[in-house]
Structures are given as C-alpha cells and as structure tokens.
Amino acid sequence: MIIELASSYGFCFGVKRAIKIAEDNPNSTTYGPLIHNQDEINRLDTKYNIGVANHLSEIKPNSSVVIRTHGIPKNEFFALKSQKNKIIDATCPYVTTPQQIVERMSGEGYDVVIFGDKEHPEIKSVMSYTNELSKVFVVLEPIELENCHLGHKVAVVSQTTRKPEDFVQITSKLITICKEVRVFNTICNATFENQDAASKLAGKSDVMIIVGGKHSSNTKQLHAICKSNCEDSYLIENSDELLAEWFMGKLKCGITAGASTPDWVVQNVIEKIKSFL
C-alpha cells in the first residue's frame, strides 16, 4: 500500500508562533488550551512545566499567563490585567484581525454577523469586541439570518477555519435583506490550503486518515471534506486509535492533519500504519 501525505497539512503559522511563545515562557499557565491538541499540551506540560487554567479563578495574581491562539473575551483579558498578571499574548494574528474589525465596525454603528460556531472559543473572543449599542449574531446557515433583527448597516466576518464557499452563502443572503453590507474575509489562507490539499488527496485515495483534535474546528472540517471524497475517512487524535482493518485490501492511504497537529504525532501515525502492512 502506498502512503501519501497531503501537500499542505499540520501546523499553521499561528500555531507555530504560539508554540514558540509558550516554549520561550516556561513555568507559565495558558488560559484555556493553547491549541486544540492534547498530545502537544501534554508535551508542553512535561517539558516546560506549562499548565492549563480553564477558568479565571484558577489563575493566581502576579503569575505568567499565556493567552491561547483562539484569543479570550475582552472582559477576561482586562480581568487578568487587573490582578497584575504578566500577560503573554499568543492570540493568532488572524484572530486578532476580526476582533479589531468587529470593534471598529460596531463603533461605527454597524450590526455584526459572525459566520461560525458560537460555542467555539475564537467566536466568543471575537463577539466580545462589539459595543453595547450594536447587535451581534452568530450563524452557521443562511436560513438563520431570517430570525435576526438586523439594522440597515451590517458588517460580516468569518471564523478563520470556515470554508469560503459557505461564507459566500452567508454574505449573499445578507445582501438580499440589508441595505448596506460590509464583508470582511477573515478566513485563514492556511486553512484553505490544507482543505484544498486534503480534498485532492482524498479523491485519489482508498482510505484517508485525518490526524487532529476531536474538538478542533479545522480538523473536523478536514474530516468532512475528506469524507465527501473518500468514504473510508477516519479522524484520529494519535496513532493509538488506528485499526489495522481500515487498511486491509487498500492500495493507497492518504494522510492529512489539522492546523494544531504537531508533525511528531503525524510521523507516529505513519510508522504505526507501516507496521500493519
């Protein structure tokens, strides 16, 4: 069986940057998981003594706090500052951009529509940058816009890991119901490149392995894309989840990985697959 890696996969710029920032600040605490990959979180804890706090109450005053790649709500950022913590901001610049856009546009009197998952930490952080006078709506489907009581002026941004064609559907619907629509394409290019490469590889593979966190938005997107092109597509977090039966009778195995998946995890997966052959 041939094993082929996608032409673009794994760590994106924002994740590489965040990992480097964390490694440069040992004995600190990340507010929320730094990235959506438990294996890498465990490595940082073991090698650099970098723990994870999931609530503000878990962070002691005057401690070093690394802000996760997805960012945190604005009020929580100021709460950390107020208790005199040393804040090391590892928020991905591609997440900081929609934060700034939302803050500026809501300040100019625009209602805000965010295309994405309202439970995702990135969306929670972006939402928090609207002011009290502007309305903000988070939607995943165009039909949801029909229940939003939007004003005449609307600004729209996207979760960085969403598919461009789905974002177009949202913006197209907005144009039909609002007089003025300001569209800001905040989808990360690295996400699109990984998705395009995964789609092409899945189309010529008998089995696809997608390596990444089960709670990672971009990894779940990759899995959905691969599944639409290759029925035997499996999402795993690490090599322990592989089953030999997936590869029986297969001629070609394609492998891709989410933006938060370190290459050492991918290499372990490749070695495990080889052991089945």
KEVOKOL-306033 format. One record per residue (C-alpha): residue number from 1; y, x, z; residue in three letters. Coordinates in steps of 0.1 Angstrom, whole numbers. Each point is the difference from the previous one (the first is absolute). Example, Ala and Ser with C-alpha at 12.3 -4.5 7.8 and 13.67 -1.06 7.14 Angstrom:
<kedo n="1" c2="-45" c1="123" c3="78" res="ALA"/>
<kedo n="2" c2="34" c1="14" c3="-7" res="SER"/>
# end
This chain:
<kedo n="1" c2="0" c1="0" c3="0" res="MET"/>
<kedo n="2" c2="35" c1="12" c3="-9" res="ILE"/>
<kedo n="3" c2="26" c1="-1" c3="28" res="ILE"/>
<kedo n="4" c2="36" c1="-1" c3="-11" res="GLU"/>
<kedo n="5" c2="32" c1="-1" c3="20" res="LEU"/>
<kedo n="6" c2="30" c1="-21" c3="-11" res="ALA"/>
<kedo n="7" c2="27" c1="20" c3="-17" res="SER"/>
<kedo n="8" c2="24" c1="-10" c3="28" res="SER"/>
<kedo n="9" c2="-12" c1="-9" c3="35" res="TYR"/>
<kedo n="10" c2="6" c1="7" c3="37" res="GLY"/>
<kedo n="11" c2="30" c1="12" c3="20" res="PHE"/>
<kedo n="12" c2="33" c1="-10" c3="-14" res="CYS"/>
<kedo n="13" c2="33" c1="18" c3="6" res="PHE"/>
<kedo n="14" c2="9" c1="-21" c3="30" res="GLY"/>
<kedo n="15" c2="-33" c1="6" c3="17" res="VAL"/>
<kedo n="16" c2="0" c1="37" c3="-6" res="LYS"/>
<kedo n="17" c2="35" c1="2" c3="14" res="ARG"/>
<kedo n="18" c2="-10" c1="-20" c3="31" res="ALA"/>
<kedo n="19" c2="-31" c1="21" c3="7" res="ILE"/>
<kedo n="20" c2="21" c1="32" c3="-3" res="LYS"/>
<kedo n="21" c2="27" c1="-14" c3="24" res="ILE"/>
<kedo n="22" c2="-27" c1="-9" c3="25" res="ALA"/>
<kedo n="23" c2="-17" c1="34" c3="-2" res="GLU"/>
<kedo n="24" c2="34" c1="16" c3="6" res="ASP"/>
<kedo n="25" c2="4" c1="-20" c3="32" res="ASN"/>
<kedo n="26" c2="-32" c1="4" c3="21" res="PRO"/>
<kedo n="27" c2="-3" c1="-17" c3="34" res="ASN"/>
<kedo n="28" c2="20" c1="-30" c3="-12" res="SER"/>
<kedo n="29" c2="-8" c1="-37" c3="-4" res="THR"/>
<kedo n="30" c2="1" c1="-21" c3="-31" res="THR"/>
<kedo n="31" c2="14" c1="-35" c3="3" res="TYR"/>
<kedo n="32" c2="-27" c1="-19" c3="-17" res="GLY"/>
<kedo n="33" c2="-27" c1="17" c3="-21" res="PRO"/>
<kedo n="34" c2="18" c1="27" c3="-21" res="LEU"/>
<kedo n="35" c2="-20" c1="-10" c3="-31" res="ILE"/>
<kedo n="36" c2="-28" c1="-25" c3="-6" res="HIS"/>
<kedo n="37" c2="-29" c1="24" c3="3" res="ASN"/>
<kedo n="38" c2="-18" c1="3" c3="33" res="GLN"/>
<kedo n="39" c2="-18" c1="32" c3="-9" res="ASP"/>
<kedo n="40" c2="33" c1="18" c3="-6" res="GLU"/>
<kedo n="41" c2="14" c1="-16" c3="32" res="ILE"/>
<kedo n="42" c2="-29" c1="14" c3="19" res="ASN"/>
<kedo n="43" c2="5" c1="35" c3="-16" res="ARG"/>
<kedo n="44" c2="36" c1="1" c3="11" res="LEU"/>
<kedo n="45" c2="-9" c1="-10" c3="35" res="ASP"/>
<kedo n="46" c2="-28" c1="26" c3="3" res="THR"/>
<kedo n="47" c2="19" c1="29" c3="-16" res="LYS"/>
<kedo n="48" c2="36" c1="-7" c3="9" res="TYR"/>
<kedo n="49" c2="-2" c1="-23" c3="31" res="ASN"/>
<kedo n="50" c2="19" c1="-27" c3="-18" res="ILE"/>
<kedo n="51" c2="-7" c1="-34" c3="15" res="GLY"/>
<kedo n="52" c2="7" c1="-35" c3="-11" res="VAL"/>
<kedo n="53" c2="21" c1="-26" c3="18" res="ALA"/>
<kedo n="54" c2="-2" c1="-36" c3="-13" res="ASN"/>
<kedo n="55" c2="26" c1="-15" c3="23" res="HIS"/>
<kedo n="56" c2="34" c1="12" c3="12" res="LEU"/>
<kedo n="57" c2="-12" c1="-4" c3="36" res="SER"/>
<kedo n="58" c2="-25" c1="28" c3="-6" res="GLU"/>
<kedo n="59" c2="28" c1="25" c3="-9" res="ILE"/>
<kedo n="60" c2="15" c1="19" c3="30" res="LYS"/>
<kedo n="61" c2="37" c1="9" c3="0" res="PRO"/>
<kedo n="62" c2="10" c1="35" c3="-12" res="ASN"/>
<kedo n="63" c2="-32" c1="4" c3="-20" res="SER"/>
<kedo n="64" c2="-4" c1="11" c3="-36" res="SER"/>
<kedo n="65" c2="-7" c1="-30" c3="-23" res="VAL"/>
<kedo n="66" c2="-10" c1="2" c3="-37" res="VAL"/>
<kedo n="67" c2="9" c1="-31" c3="-20" res="ILE"/>
<kedo n="68" c2="-29" c1="-10" c3="-23" res="ARG"/>
<kedo n="69" c2="2" c1="0" c3="-38" res="THR"/>
<kedo n="70" c2="4" c1="-37" c3="-1" res="HIS"/>
<kedo n="71" c2="31" c1="0" c3="22" res="GLY"/>
<kedo n="72" c2="7" c1="-22" c3="30" res="ILE"/>
<kedo n="73" c2="24" c1="-29" c3="6" res="PRO"/>
<kedo n="74" c2="36" c1="9" c3="5" res="LYS"/>
<kedo n="75" c2="2" c1="-13" c3="35" res="ASN"/>
<kedo n="76" c2="-30" c1="20" c3="11" res="GLU"/>
<kedo n="77" c2="16" c1="32" c3="-15" res="PHE"/>
<kedo n="78" c2="31" c1="-5" c3="21" res="PHE"/>
<kedo n="79" c2="-22" c1="-8" c3="31" res="ALA"/>
<kedo n="80" c2="-16" c1="34" c3="-4" res="LEU"/>
<kedo n="81" c2="34" c1="17" c3="-2" res="LYS"/>
<kedo n="82" c2="13" c1="-19" c3="30" res="SER"/>
<kedo n="83" c2="-28" c1="15" c3="22" res="GLN"/>
<kedo n="84" c2="10" c1="35" c3="-12" res="LYS"/>
<kedo n="85" c2="-32" c1="8" c3="-19" res="ASN"/>
<kedo n="86" c2="0" c1="28" c3="-26" res="LYS"/>
<kedo n="87" c2="-5" c1="-20" c3="-32" res="ILE"/>
<kedo n="88" c2="-17" c1="17" c3="-30" res="ILE"/>
<kedo n="89" c2="3" c1="-23" c3="-29" res="ASP"/>
<kedo n="90" c2="-29" c1="2" c3="-24" res="ALA"/>
<kedo n="91" c2="8" c1="-33" c3="-17" res="THR"/>
<kedo n="92" c2="-8" c1="3" c3="-37" res="CYS"/>
<kedo n="93" c2="33" c1="3" c3="-21" res="PRO"/>
<kedo n="94" c2="-15" c1="-27" c3="-23" res="TYR"/>
<kedo n="95" c2="0" c1="-23" c3="31" res="VAL"/>
<kedo n="96" c2="34" c1="11" c3="11" res="THR"/>
<kedo n="97" c2="14" c1="-11" c3="-34" res="THR"/>
<kedo n="98" c2="-8" c1="-38" c3="4" res="PRO"/>
<kedo n="99" c2="12" c1="2" c3="36" res="GLN"/>
<kedo n="100" c2="34" c1="12" c3="-13" res="GLN"/>
<kedo n="101" c2="1" c1="-25" c3="-29" res="ILE"/>
<kedo n="102" c2="-8" c1="-30" c3="23" res="VAL"/>
<kedo n="103" c2="27" c1="11" c3="25" res="GLU"/>
<kedo n="104" c2="26" c1="4" c3="-27" res="ARG"/>
<kedo n="105" c2="-8" c1="-32" c3="-19" res="MET"/>
<kedo n="106" c2="-2" c1="-22" c3="31" res="SER"/>
<kedo n="107" c2="34" c1="15" c3="10" res="GLY"/>
<kedo n="108" c2="14" c1="-12" c3="-33" res="GLU"/>
<kedo n="109" c2="-12" c1="-35" c3="6" res="GLY"/>
<kedo n="110" c2="-33" c1="0" c3="-19" res="TYR"/>
<kedo n="111" c2="-31" c1="-18" c3="12" res="ASP"/>
<kedo n="112" c2="-29" c1="24" c3="-2" res="VAL"/>
<kedo n="113" c2="-35" c1="-5" c3="-15" res="VAL"/>
<kedo n="114" c2="-27" c1="26" c3="7" res="ILE"/>
<kedo n="115" c2="-31" c1="0" c3="-20" res="PHE"/>
<kedo n="116" c2="-28" c1="11" c3="23" res="GLY"/>
<kedo n="117" c2="-22" c1="-7" c3="30" res="ASP"/>
<kedo n="118" c2="21" c1="-12" c3="30" res="LYS"/>
<kedo n="119" c2="-26" c1="15" c3="24" res="GLU"/>
<kedo n="120" c2="3" c1="35" c3="-14" res="HIS"/>
<kedo n="121" c2="20" c1="25" c3="21" res="PRO"/>
<kedo n="122" c2="20" c1="11" c3="-31" res="GLU"/>
<kedo n="123" c2="12" c1="-36" c3="-6" res="ILE"/>
<kedo n="124" c2="8" c1="-5" c3="37" res="LYS"/>
<kedo n="125" c2="22" c1="31" c3="-1" res="SER"/>
<kedo n="126" c2="18" c1="-11" c3="-32" res="VAL"/>
<kedo n="127" c2="6" c1="-35" c3="12" res="MET"/>
<kedo n="128" c2="17" c1="12" c3="31" res="SER"/>
<kedo n="129" c2="29" c1="15" c3="-20" res="TYR"/>
<kedo n="130" c2="14" c1="-34" c3="-10" res="THR"/>
<kedo n="131" c2="29" c1="-13" c3="20" res="ASN"/>
<kedo n="132" c2="1" c1="-32" c3="19" res="GLU"/>
<kedo n="133" c2="20" c1="-19" c3="-26" res="LEU"/>
<kedo n="134" c2="-24" c1="5" c3="-29" res="SER"/>
<kedo n="135" c2="-34" c1="-17" c3="-4" res="LYS"/>
<kedo n="136" c2="-31" c1="21" c3="-7" res="VAL"/>
<kedo n="137" c2="-32" c1="-12" c3="-15" res="PHE"/>
<kedo n="138" c2="-33" c1="19" c3="-5" res="VAL"/>
<kedo n="139" c2="-22" c1="-13" c3="-28" res="VAL"/>
<kedo n="140" c2="-32" c1="10" c3="-18" res="LEU"/>
<kedo n="141" c2="-2" c1="-27" c3="-26" res="GLU"/>
<kedo n="142" c2="27" c1="-16" c3="-23" res="PRO"/>
<kedo n="143" c2="-9" c1="-35" c3="13" res="ILE"/>
<kedo n="144" c2="11" c1="10" c3="35" res="GLU"/>
<kedo n="145" c2="36" c1="2" c3="-13" res="LEU"/>
<kedo n="146" c2="2" c1="-37" c3="-4" res="GLU"/>
<kedo n="147" c2="0" c1="-4" c3="38" res="ASN"/>
<kedo n="148" c2="27" c1="25" c3="5" res="CYS"/>
<kedo n="149" c2="35" c1="-15" c3="4" res="HIS"/>
<kedo n="150" c2="18" c1="28" c3="-19" res="LEU"/>
<kedo n="151" c2="38" c1="3" c3="-5" res="GLY"/>
<kedo n="152" c2="16" c1="7" c3="-34" res="HIS"/>
<kedo n="153" c2="-1" c1="38" c3="5" res="LYS"/>
<kedo n="154" c2="-34" c1="16" c3="5" res="VAL"/>
<kedo n="155" c2="-11" c1="36" c3="2" res="ALA"/>
<kedo n="156" c2="-37" c1="8" c3="-4" res="VAL"/>
<kedo n="157" c2="-20" c1="31" c3="9" res="VAL"/>
<kedo n="158" c2="-37" c1="8" c3="0" res="SER"/>
<kedo n="159" c2="-25" c1="16" c3="24" res="GLN"/>
<kedo n="160" c2="-5" c1="35" c3="-13" res="THR"/>
<kedo n="161" c2="-37" c1="-4" c3="-7" res="THR"/>
<kedo n="162" c2="0" c1="-33" c3="-20" res="ARG"/>
<kedo n="163" c2="-9" c1="-3" c3="-37" res="LYS"/>
<kedo n="164" c2="30" c1="-1" c3="-24" res="PRO"/>
<kedo n="165" c2="-14" c1="-29" c3="-20" res="GLU"/>
<kedo n="166" c2="-2" c1="-22" c3="32" res="ASP"/>
<kedo n="167" c2="36" c1="10" c3="9" res="PHE"/>
<kedo n="168" c2="11" c1="-12" c3="-35" res="VAL"/>
<kedo n="169" c2="-14" c1="-34" c3="7" res="GLN"/>
<kedo n="170" c2="20" c1="-3" c3="32" res="ILE"/>
<kedo n="171" c2="33" c1="11" c3="-17" res="THR"/>
<kedo n="172" c2="-6" c1="-22" c3="-30" res="SER"/>
<kedo n="173" c2="-4" c1="-31" c3="23" res="LYS"/>
<kedo n="174" c2="32" c1="10" c3="20" res="LEU"/>
<kedo n="175" c2="20" c1="1" c3="-32" res="ILE"/>
<kedo n="176" c2="-9" c1="-36" c3="-7" res="THR"/>
<kedo n="177" c2="12" c1="-13" c3="34" res="ILE"/>
<kedo n="178" c2="29" c1="22" c3="10" res="CYS"/>
<kedo n="179" c2="34" c1="6" c3="-18" res="LYS"/>
<kedo n="180" c2="2" c1="37" c3="9" res="GLU"/>
<kedo n="181" c2="-30" c1="22" c3="5" res="VAL"/>
<kedo n="182" c2="2" c1="37" c3="8" res="ARG"/>
<kedo n="183" c2="-33" c1="17" c3="-7" res="VAL"/>
<kedo n="184" c2="-9" c1="34" c3="16" res="PHE"/>
<kedo n="185" c2="-32" c1="15" c3="-11" res="ASN"/>
<kedo n="186" c2="-12" c1="17" c3="32" res="THR"/>
<kedo n="187" c2="-36" c1="5" c3="-10" res="ILE"/>
<kedo n="188" c2="-11" c1="36" c3="4" res="CYS"/>
<kedo n="189" c2="-9" c1="19" c3="-33" res="ASN"/>
<kedo n="190" c2="-29" c1="18" c3="18" res="ALA"/>
<kedo n="191" c2="-16" c1="-34" c3="8" res="THR"/>
<kedo n="192" c2="3" c1="-11" c3="-36" res="PHE"/>
<kedo n="193" c2="-15" c1="33" c3="-13" res="GLU"/>
<kedo n="194" c2="-29" c1="-2" c3="24" res="ASN"/>
<kedo n="195" c2="-7" c1="-36" c3="-10" res="GLN"/>
<kedo n="196" c2="2" c1="7" c3="-37" res="ASP"/>
<kedo n="197" c2="-24" c1="30" c3="3" res="ALA"/>
<kedo n="198" c2="-24" c1="-21" c3="21" res="ALA"/>
<kedo n="199" c2="0" c1="-28" c3="-26" res="SER"/>
<kedo n="200" c2="-7" c1="23" c3="-28" res="LYS"/>
<kedo n="201" c2="-29" c1="18" c3="19" res="LEU"/>
<kedo n="202" c2="-15" c1="-33" c3="12" res="ALA"/>
<kedo n="203" c2="-1" c1="-12" c3="-36" res="GLY"/>
<kedo n="204" c2="-24" c1="27" c3="-10" res="LYS"/>
<kedo n="205" c2="-20" c1="3" c3="32" res="SER"/>
<kedo n="206" c2="-32" c1="-17" c3="12" res="ASP"/>
<kedo n="207" c2="10" c1="3" c3="37" res="VAL"/>
<kedo n="208" c2="34" c1="6" c3="16" res="MET"/>
<kedo n="209" c2="6" c1="14" c3="35" res="ILE"/>
<kedo n="210" c2="34" c1="-6" c3="15" res="ILE"/>
<kedo n="211" c2="7" c1="22" c3="30" res="VAL"/>
<kedo n="212" c2="26" c1="-11" c3="25" res="GLY"/>
<kedo n="213" c2="10" c1="-20" c3="31" res="GLY"/>
<kedo n="214" c2="-13" c1="-36" c3="1" res="LYS"/>
<kedo n="215" c2="35" c1="-11" c3="12" res="HIS"/>
<kedo n="216" c2="19" c1="19" c3="-26" res="SER"/>
<kedo n="217" c2="18" c1="-22" c3="-25" res="SER"/>
<kedo n="218" c2="0" c1="25" c3="-29" res="ASN"/>
<kedo n="219" c2="-38" c1="7" c3="5" res="THR"/>
<kedo n="220" c2="-8" c1="-37" c3="0" res="LYS"/>
<kedo n="221" c2="21" c1="-3" c3="-32" res="GLN"/>
<kedo n="222" c2="-21" c1="29" c3="-15" res="LEU"/>
<kedo n="223" c2="-32" c1="-18" c3="9" res="HIS"/>
<kedo n="224" c2="11" c1="-32" c3="-16" res="ALA"/>
<kedo n="225" c2="10" c1="18" c3="-32" res="ILE"/>
<kedo n="226" c2="-33" c1="19" c3="-2" res="CYS"/>
<kedo n="227" c2="-20" c1="-32" c3="8" res="LYS"/>
<kedo n="228" c2="16" c1="-17" c3="-30" res="SER"/>
<kedo n="229" c2="-11" c1="28" c3="-23" res="ASN"/>
<kedo n="230" c2="-33" c1="10" c3="17" res="CYS"/>
<kedo n="231" c2="-20" c1="-26" c3="19" res="GLU"/>
<kedo n="232" c2="-18" c1="26" c3="22" res="ASP"/>
<kedo n="233" c2="32" c1="13" c3="17" res="SER"/>
<kedo n="234" c2="-2" c1="9" c3="37" res="TYR"/>
<kedo n="235" c2="28" c1="6" c3="25" res="LEU"/>
<kedo n="236" c2="-10" c1="25" c3="27" res="ILE"/>
<kedo n="237" c2="19" c1="20" c3="27" res="GLU"/>
<kedo n="238" c2="-22" c1="30" c3="0" res="ASN"/>
<kedo n="239" c2="-34" c1="14" c3="-11" res="SER"/>
<kedo n="240" c2="-18" c1="-17" c3="29" res="ASP"/>
<kedo n="241" c2="3" c1="-34" c3="-18" res="GLU"/>
<kedo n="242" c2="-17" c1="11" c3="-32" res="LEU"/>
<kedo n="243" c2="-34" c1="-15" c3="-9" res="LEU"/>
<kedo n="244" c2="-24" c1="17" c3="-24" res="ALA"/>
<kedo n="245" c2="-10" c1="-33" c3="-16" res="GLU"/>
<kedo n="246" c2="35" c1="-3" c3="-15" res="TRP"/>
<kedo n="247" c2="-7" c1="29" c3="-24" res="PHE"/>
<kedo n="248" c2="-36" c1="-9" c3="-11" res="MET"/>
<kedo n="249" c2="-2" c1="-2" c3="-38" res="GLY"/>
<kedo n="250" c2="37" c1="8" c3="-4" res="LYS"/>
<kedo n="251" c2="12" c1="24" c3="-27" res="LEU"/>
<kedo n="252" c2="36" c1="6" c3="11" res="LYS"/>
<kedo n="253" c2="17" c1="-2" c3="34" res="CYS"/>
<kedo n="254" c2="38" c1="-2" c3="1" res="GLY"/>
<kedo n="255" c2="19" c1="10" c3="32" res="ILE"/>
<kedo n="256" c2="35" c1="-8" c3="10" res="THR"/>
<kedo n="257" c2="19" c1="1" c3="33" res="ALA"/>
<kedo n="258" c2="29" c1="-17" c3="17" res="GLY"/>
<kedo n="259" c2="34" c1="16" c3="6" res="ALA"/>
<kedo n="260" c2="-9" c1="7" c3="36" res="SER"/>
<kedo n="261" c2="-34" c1="15" c3="-6" res="THR"/>
<kedo n="262" c2="-2" c1="38" c3="5" res="PRO"/>
<kedo n="263" c2="-19" c1="21" c3="-26" res="ASP"/>
<kedo n="264" c2="-25" c1="13" c3="26" res="TRP"/>
<kedo n="265" c2="-12" c1="-36" c3="5" res="VAL"/>
<kedo n="266" c2="-4" c1="-4" c3="-38" res="VAL"/>
<kedo n="267" c2="-19" c1="33" c3="-2" res="GLN"/>
<kedo n="268" c2="-24" c1="-11" c3="27" res="ASN"/>
<kedo n="269" c2="-7" c1="-32" c3="-19" res="VAL"/>
<kedo n="270" c2="-8" c1="20" c3="-32" res="ILE"/>
<kedo n="271" c2="-24" c1="22" c3="19" res="GLU"/>
<kedo n="272" c2="-18" c1="-30" c3="15" res="LYS"/>
<kedo n="273" c2="-3" c1="-17" c3="-34" res="ILE"/>
<kedo n="274" c2="-15" c1="32" c3="-14" res="LYS"/>
<kedo n="275" c2="-26" c1="1" c3="28" res="SER"/>
<kedo n="276" c2="-13" c1="-34" c3="-12" res="PHE"/>
<kedo n="277" c2="-6" c1="13" c3="-35" res="LEU"/>
# end
